[in-house]
């Protein structure tokens, strides 16, 4: 019984150490600037369209902010940009205008 209790305590401490390492390691991911250009914006349709580039990648996106739907094309590298782009659009949507150039930072290896 005592042995099992010690194993449980050690396991919990181990999980804490792993969690701390994961949090610390995410701070050291390379930072990349993503550049966003808004090409169309429609309040009537509830949509924003544009281009985003980061590193050597370039994507086109279509965001329907009324439905919270974000489409990013092409698929290559989409997993790296879709979530950060979605957060950026949600935070900045009222400030974004067609023809405007914007930027945000991504912490990931592209």
C-alpha positions as CSV (number, residue, x, y, z in Angstrom):
1,X,0.0,0.0,0.0
2,X,2.8,2.4,0.9
3,X,4.7,1.5,-2.2
4,X,1.6,2.3,-4.4
5,X,1.1,5.6,-2.6
6,X,4.8,6.6,-3.2
7,X,4.4,5.6,-6.9
8,X,1.3,7.8,-7.2
9,X,3.0,10.8,-5.6
10,X,6.1,10.3,-7.8
11,X,3.8,10.1,-10.9
12,X,2.0,13.3,-10.0
13,X,5.3,15.1,-9.5
14,X,6.5,13.7,-12.8
15,X,3.4,15.0,-14.6
16,X,4.0,18.5,-13.1
17,X,7.6,18.4,-14.4
18,X,6.5,17.4,-17.9
19,X,3.8,20.1,-17.9
20,X,6.4,22.8,-16.9
21,X,8.8,21.6,-19.6
22,X,6.0,21.8,-22.2
23,X,5.1,25.3,-21.2
24,X,8.7,26.5,-21.1
25,X,9.6,24.8,-24.5
26,X,6.7,26.6,-26.2
27,X,8.3,29.9,-25.4
28,X,11.3,29.0,-27.4
29,X,9.6,28.1,-30.6
30,X,10.7,30.2,-33.5
31,X,8.6,33.3,-34.2
32,X,7.4,34.1,-37.7
33,X,5.6,37.2,-38.9
34,X,2.4,36.5,-40.8
35,X,1.4,39.2,-43.2
36,X,-2.3,39.7,-44.0
37,X,-3.8,41.6,-46.8
38,X,-7.6,42.1,-46.9
39,X,-8.9,42.0,-50.4
40,X,-12.7,42.1,-49.8
41,X,-14.9,42.9,-46.8
42,X,-18.7,42.7,-46.8
43,X,-20.8,43.6,-43.7
44,X,-24.0,42.6,-45.6
45,X,-22.7,39.0,-46.2
46,X,-20.6,38.9,-43.0
47,X,-17.4,38.0,-44.9
48,X,-13.8,38.9,-45.2
49,X,-11.5,37.7,-47.9
50,X,-7.7,38.1,-48.2
51,X,-4.2,36.7,-48.5
52,X,-1.8,35.7,-45.7
53,X,1.8,34.8,-46.1
54,X,4.4,33.5,-43.6
55,X,7.8,32.3,-44.4
56,X,7.7,30.8,-47.9
57,X,4.0,30.0,-47.7
58,X,1.1,32.0,-49.2
59,X,-2.5,31.2,-48.6
60,X,-5.9,32.8,-49.6
61,X,-8.6,32.8,-46.9
62,X,-12.3,33.3,-46.8
63,X,-13.8,34.1,-43.4
64,X,-17.5,34.2,-42.7
65,X,-17.5,35.9,-39.3
66,X,-21.3,35.5,-38.7
67,X,-20.8,31.7,-38.8
68,X,-17.3,31.6,-37.5
69,X,-16.2,29.7,-40.6
70,X,-12.6,30.1,-41.9
71,X,-11.5,28.5,-45.2
72,X,-7.8,28.6,-46.0
73,X,-6.4,27.4,-49.4
74,X,-4.2,25.7,-50.5
75,X,-3.9,22.9,-48.0
76,X,-0.1,22.8,-47.8
77,X,0.9,24.4,-44.5
78,X,-2.8,25.2,-43.6
79,X,-2.5,23.4,-40.2
80,X,0.1,25.9,-39.1
81,X,-1.8,29.1,-40.1
82,X,-5.5,28.3,-39.7
83,X,-5.7,28.6,-35.9
84,X,-3.5,31.7,-35.4
85,X,-5.2,33.4,-38.4
86,X,-8.6,32.7,-37.0
87,X,-7.6,34.2,-33.6
88,X,-6.2,37.3,-35.4
89,X,-9.3,37.8,-37.5
90,X,-11.6,37.4,-34.4
91,X,-9.6,40.0,-32.5
92,X,-9.2,42.5,-35.3
93,X,-12.3,42.1,-37.5
94,X,-13.8,45.5,-36.8
95,X,-10.4,47.2,-37.6
96,X,-9.8,45.3,-40.9
97,X,-10.4,47.2,-44.1
98,X,-10.0,46.2,-47.8
99,X,-6.6,47.1,-49.1
100,X,-5.2,47.1,-45.6
101,X,-1.9,45.3,-44.7
102,X,-1.7,43.8,-41.3
103,X,0.7,41.5,-39.4
104,X,0.8,39.1,-36.4
105,X,3.3,36.8,-34.9
106,X,3.1,33.0,-35.1
107,X,5.1,30.8,-32.7
108,X,5.7,27.7,-34.8
109,X,8.3,26.1,-37.0
110,X,7.3,26.6,-40.6
